[in-house]
Amino acid sequence: MTDNGVKLLATALALLPMVAVALALGKIFSEWLAGVSRNPGASEKMQQVGYLAFALTEAIALFALIVAFIILFVG
């Protein structure tokens, strides 16, 4: 396998956490909507927690993307 092939394979492996992030975001927002529909009075507090969970989960995706770009263009 050539150096370019190994680099592309490593980049693809570095992007695997994106699948888990997509599944986690779907779970976060489905549970958030279910919670708000059960208890509309707690919508404000649940909204803050939902946004925090979204931001932290999305940060994992951004870190994976940065690592993939570093592997692809620098390494």
N, C-alpha and C positions, 0 to 999 in steps of 0.2 A: 504494500500500500504506500502511496506517495505521501509526502509531507502535507500536501494540500488535502488529500483524502482524510488523513488523520485529524487535521485541523477542523474540517467540516463535520466529522463524526463527533469530535469533542464539543463542538458548538451545538450540535443537535442534542447531545446528552445534557449539556448545561441548560437547555431550554425545557427539559422534562418537568421541572417544578411548575411550569406554566399550566400544565394540565391540572395539577392539584389546586392551583390558585383558582382556576375557573370553576372547579367543583366546589371549592370552599366558598366562593362568592355567591354561587347559586344557593348553597345551604344557608348562608348568612341572611340573604334577603328573603328567602322563603320562610325561614323561622321568624324573621322580623315582621313580615306581613301577617303571619299567623298570630303572633303575639299582639300586634296592634289590633287585629280584628277581634281577638278575645277580650282585650282590655283597652278600649280607646282612651281611657283616662291616663294611662301610663305612656301615652304616645311620645311626649316630650323626652322623658328619660330614656325610653327605648330608642328614640331617634339618635340621641347622642352616643349611646353605646353601639348602635348599628354603624354610624359613621366612623367611629374609632376602629371597630372591627374591620370595616371596609378598607380604611387607610393602612392598617397594619398588614392586612392580607395583600393589598396591592403593592406594598413596599417589598414583599418577598418576590413578587413578579418583576419589579423593577431591578432588584438586585440580580436576579437570574438573567435578565436581559443585559445588564451591564457586564456580567461575567461572560456571557456569550459574545458580546461585542469585543471584549478584551481578548478572548481566545481567538476570535476570527481575524481581527485587524492588527493586534499587537504581538500575540504569541507566535 
